[in-house]
Amino acid sequence: MATNIISASPQLRRLSRGLNIFVWLLQILAAGMFFMASFGKLSGNPQMVGLFQAVGLGQWFRYVTGGIELVSAVFLLVPRLAAAGAALLVCTMIGAVITHITVLHNSPAIPVILLLATATIAWFRRPF
């Protein structure tokens, strides 16, 4: 009896078609946002250079953050890697929210929205 429940579990966890479409749209939108964000960081956009200067960890941290965002954005578009990409971005956005509140002393609204979006993707794309 237990084997029937275990073998049926992937079917039970299948997303409805509408929810699956919603999560895919969220993945595409999030990937686009993080592609743009990573481009600004990796290309040396003066605004990003100034932002990371204010953070105080050095410009190497801008490159690391931009790299994580770029790789994770690609992961969001690959079905088998979407959960991993979203999980990396959840961690990145938690750091961004904390930084906006404690170091930059400005609104964390955009990082919070991106955190909620990537957490939703991570939840619905988790492999178990």
Buried (B, 14 or more C-beta within 10 A) or exposed (E): EEEEEEEEEEEEEEEEEEEEEBBBEBBEEBBEBBBEBBBBBBEEBEEBBEBBEEBEEEEEEBBBBBEBBBBBBBBBBEEEBBBBBBBBBBEBBBBBBEBBBEEEEEEBEBBBEBBEBBBBBBEBBEEE
